[in-house]
Amino acid sequence: MFERDRQHLFLSQTTNNNNIGSRKLLLHNLKQIIFGRVSGRWMYRLAKYLFFFILFGYLFWIWIQRPQVIIDENFGESDLANTNSDITKIETLCSPITSTCYSVVDIINRETSTVQRAMYINGFEKEYDTVVQLIPPKGMTYETSDTRIWAINNTAITTQYVAAMITQLFTTSALPLKSAGDNERELLCIGLGGGNFDMFLHTKRPNIKITIVELEPVVVQLAKRWFGVVDDDRRKTIVKDGLTAISESKINGDKYDAVILDACDNTKEMPCPAKTFLTSSTLTEIKSILKPMGTLIVNILPLKKQKANLEKVMKILLSHFPVCIKMQMSYEANVVVSCLPYSLASDNLEDTKQLILQRAEKASNDLGIHGVLEYLDLTIVLK
Ligand SMILES: *[C@@H]1O[C@H](CO)[C@@H](O)[C@H](O)[C@H]1NC(C)=O
């Protein structure tokens, strides 16, 4: 207390001197203060403080220089979405077969006051398998209601690549824009995820027969529990290896209007499509289970060396199919490719492209996904 008083006194003295307006006087007084009035005891104290100050500074410097080991408790969650989002973990299940773990999270977007639910593979926190829109109970918001009980909006598509996969069904006439004759239509989807693609289609076009094969029983469990995935007589989820399903279809002579390959493995460079499907024998089999005007739609997700990896997949696909239509997403790393078992005349390719673009426009408008579907370019690639 005494100490502080004295400092205060010094300060007021210098201020007073300043008020006099003479710099010389101020300097003189300062000298007096420092050298005149400061006793030996004071000098000792000053030295003591200086010593501790330097010691503390030194220790602080050593502390800063220590090896930086930062344990990030929130690994994988901090990057999930922008800062205007809150992420709540709902459930994680691990596959007893592959020991891959899948997590379900709810993402609250405070900016738009909407809630989305997503599934991701642990280790791929930045690449959601599925994102669906939740419907709040009447008069409720995320602040007044537990989002876990909210319903799923099956007619909403939130990711560009799912919108692209749906649109690709129509661009090449694998499916007609009109629903007449849907009873005759049949799709085989390999890879369920949260079922956004097939549940959307099933809701919009309930008469199309859709079979979904999913390798991981835990994914089916999570999809049924948290993503509103339901089976009925026109839409069925089967726990099975996609490779087996393709072979069985061939043996049974089943023919599909489209085979949708949305299966991923856990390679970091390019998780989708799962490499096991890119063998010559499997692609030959897939081609053989397509109807004459059918299409194979592939979700490609190149995360590293994107150009090279994409080209690699395209080359393999084009060695079995004469034509592929490629759509590069604008915000997502995904590239959606639709490959046809028949060839297109190469002399009027530009006309064909315009026709495909028109159909893409019409289909995405009719289905209400035009706002989501945003791609950089649509390219027709010939063998
Ligand atoms: C579901 O999503 C669609 C498309 O975004 C939207 O038009 C519709 O209003 C949503 N339904 C509900 C109940 O929120």
The ligand as a MOL file (V3000), in Angstrom:
LIG
                    3D

  0  0  0     0  0            999 V3000
M  V30 BEGIN CTAB
M  V30 COUNTS 14 14 0 0 0
M  V30 BEGIN ATOM
M  V30 1 C -38.7910 -30.2890 -47.3480 0
M  V30 2 O -37.8560 -29.7800 -48.2790 0
M  V30 3 C -38.4340 -29.2140 -49.4190 0
M  V30 4 C -37.3150 -28.8600 -50.3770 0
M  V30 5 O -36.3560 -28.0420 -49.7750 0
M  V30 6 C -39.2660 -28.0130 -49.0100 0
M  V30 7 O -39.8780 -27.4310 -50.1460 0
M  V30 8 C -40.3320 -28.4690 -48.0280 0
M  V30 9 O -41.0480 -27.3570 -47.5450 0
M  V30 10 C -39.6970 -29.1910 -46.8560 0
M  V30 11 N -40.7430 -29.7650 -46.0300 0
M  V30 12 C -40.9200 -29.4620 -44.7530 0
M  V30 13 C -42.0710 -30.1060 -44.0940 0
M  V30 14 O -40.1930 -28.7010 -44.1680 0
M  V30 END ATOM
M  V30 BEGIN BOND
M  V30 1 1 1 2
M  V30 2 1 1 10
M  V30 3 1 2 3
M  V30 4 1 3 4
M  V30 5 1 3 6
M  V30 6 1 4 5
M  V30 7 1 6 7
M  V30 8 1 6 8
M  V30 9 1 8 9
M  V30 10 1 8 10
M  V30 11 1 10 11
M  V30 12 1 11 12
M  V30 13 1 12 13
M  V30 14 2 12 14
M  V30 END BOND
M  V30 END CTAB
M  END
